[in-house]
Structure formats: structure tokens, C-alpha cells
Amino acid sequence: MTTRRVLLSALPLIGVASCGEGGDAYAQAVAATWVLPPASGAAGLPVQALVQAATLAASGHNTQPWRFVSRGRELIIQPDLSRRTPVVDPDDHHLFVSLGCAAETLLLAATGRGWSGEARFLGAAEGVAVNLSPGRQAPDPLCAAIARRASTRADYDPRPVAIPSLRALAASAGPHVALSLITDRPRLDALTALIIDGDDVQVADPAFRRELAAWIRFDAAEALARRDGLFSRSSGSPALPRWLGSRMFDLAFTVKGEADKIARQMANTAGAAVFTGPSDDPAGWVAVGRAFTRFALTATALGLKLAFLNQPVEVWRFQGRGCRIHRRRNVLVSSTG
Ligand SMILES: Cc1cc2nc3c(=O)[nH]c(=O)nc-3n(C[C@H](O)[C@H](O)[C@H](O)COP(=O)(O)O)c2cc1C
């Protein structure tokens, strides 16, 4: 079994060269991880390379809640329940979306190496099976984008996305998940209000803060040692030792500060995407993760940056202004720009 933790965690490259202690080792590890491994030339299924690619997929809090099991030409992506985040994700919605992200990334990596196949949801305990067989090798722009995709939490460029690119994004999610692309200012503003209201609830919740802090890696040495979680620098915070970083987090992570940041990011985004799954259960959540991954890789191939703003989904009992978002809708929110 291989995990991204063994390889390295998913952390944006911004500023890694100046991370202080562990910085050089960290930068080297990032450079070694965020590549698609070269083809070995061997005839069989390149299991190690495909799993390495799959571990570059998005996951909630970068928990990487998966285990990979290889059985001939079948790779099974099992849920790793020891990596649950029960406060932000009490019913494992994000965990199964993350499995869908890994499954789709694995499938696309296989396509780029001349293997084709399909993913099948086995059940909440078993996970997702990906069956592969030799196909025709052809360069695939989505496969090429796997090692360049990242959640970008910096401010965006608000210039509109070109119509052909919007069409490509609209088509990317596939037939099983409904995708709403929102680009007009009134609806973006309404969505911003929903996101901020959800965020207010979370930031004021001590349990949410505790769980989030446990997944923050406050400096490069900690990120390298744990190889998972959220490196503080990826959100623009300074790298600090845990004893100091956790105190700074307590002081700086405020309802107003986070609301201002979301308002600024949403004011400058070119658009937002809302994904609605076919069912509100683990199978539907896996489908959302797969659709999101195709969307994210299409955006990356087009030179667009994106990030999740999932607060309205996470605060599931939340009732918005004139609009009700609840878990039956099974949505993910991202913004592109
Ligand atoms: C289901 C799901 C929900 C997520 N929700 C959020 C979110 O609300 N806010 C956020 O900043 N990132 C969110 N993320 C992004 C993860 O933090 C990110 O994927 C992880 O840190 C790995 O980084 P990467 O996407 O750059 O590889 C979410 C990811 C997934 C899969």
C-alpha cells in the first residue's frame, strides 16, 4: 500500500524555499512528489505509479483518507476511517468525496499510460474498485494536469473566463453530477453570503477549531514528518513551531478575519461551481469527487486556479437567505479564476 503520506503531502509550492528549518528538505520533497512518475517500460499494470498519481488528489483537510490494495488488474481504494474528521464531516461525506477524487485521478493517470478502465463503488466499508485493461496510449491533457492541480487559497484574478473555457468546464463534470457554473455578480454575492454565514458558525465553534488545528502543519519540519494536513504557509500564514503557531492560530483565526478573507476572494473570483450529486449517500459522494476532479483538472489544463469553499455544505443545518442548502443537495463549492 502506498499513500501520499509516504510520498509527501499535497501542499502548494508557494514560498516553500523560505520555510526555515526543514525548508530545503521540504522543497526537495515537494519537487519529488508533484510529478507523474516516468513509465517503467515494464509490460504489467504500473501499480506504484498509478497509486502515486492517485495520492495527489484533493482530500478534505488533506487527510488522505485512503488505502490502496492491488489485486491483479484491479486496484481498490478503501476508506481509512482512522483519518476521519468527525467534527467537520460527521457522516463522512468529505471522506467519500475524497475517495472519488483519488479514483478519478487514478483512472486518468492510467489513461495517460495506455490503460483504460472504470471505477465501481463497492460499498461504504469496501470503497471503490478500479478495473483496468490495456488500451491505446494517447497524450491526455487531464492526465498531464494531475501534478499541477492544487487548491490555491491566494487572491484570484477576477478577469472573466473565456466562453470556450467555460464550455469545457461545464462539460467536464460528466452526465451523473449536476454542475452549476455561477459567473454573474448578484448570484456570486448571494453565494458569498451563504459561505460567510457557514464560516461564521464554524470559526466560532471550539470543536471545529480544535479539529482544524490538529490538521494544521505549522512548519516545514512538521509537514515533512507528518506528510498530510494543511501546511500553514499554503494559506499565507508564516511557518512557526507548533507551540507558537497554535497560539497564533488561536489569535488570528477570527470570525471577522475569515469573513473578510472570503469576501475578498469571492469579490475577485471569475466564478463559482456548485456540484450536485445523484444521491445523498457514499455512492453519490464518490460521484461528486470524480466529477470535481475532472473539473479541477480541466481548469488546471486551461491555466485556471481554484479552491474549495465548502462551508455551506459542512454547516448542513444552515438555512440561507432565501435559499436553503442542505445535505440532500450534496454540493461542493469551488471558485475559479
Ligand atoms: C471534500 C473536500 C472538501 C474540501 N473543503 C475545503 C474547504 O472548505 N476549504 C478549503 O480551503 N479547502 C477545502 N478542501 C481542499 C483540501 O484542503 C485540499 O484538497 C487538501 O489540502 C490537499 O491540497 P491540494 O488540493 O492542493 O492537493 C476540500 C477538499 C475536499 C476533497
The ligand as a Gaussian input file, in Angstrom:
#p B3LYP/6-31G(d) Opt

LIG

0 1
 C      -14.465000      17.118000       0.035000
 C      -13.462000      18.221000       0.178000
 C      -13.804000      19.383000       0.859000
 C      -12.890000      20.424000       0.986000
 N      -13.271000      21.588000       1.625000
 C      -12.406000      22.616000       1.692000
 C      -12.817000      23.870000       2.244000
 O      -13.967000      24.048000       2.645000
 N      -11.915000      24.879000       2.312000
 C      -10.636000      24.722000       1.830000
 O       -9.849000      25.666000       1.905000
 N      -10.227000      23.552000       1.265000
 C      -11.074000      22.517000       1.183000
 N      -10.690000      21.344000       0.570000
 C       -9.363000      21.264000      -0.059000
 C       -8.368000      20.430000       0.730000
 O       -7.959000      21.109000       1.892000
 C       -7.189000      20.114000      -0.199000
 O       -7.640000      19.302000      -1.230000
 C       -6.058000      19.424000       0.553000
 O       -5.461000      20.296000       1.479000
 C       -4.986000      18.950000      -0.420000
 O       -4.444000      20.058000      -1.115000
 P       -4.489000      20.138000      -2.701000
 O       -5.943000      20.216000      -3.133000
 O       -3.725000      21.400000      -3.024000
 O       -3.832000      18.909000      -3.254000
 C      -11.587000      20.295000       0.438000
 C      -11.245000      19.121000      -0.249000
 C      -12.176000      18.094000      -0.392000
 C      -11.806000      16.851000      -1.174000

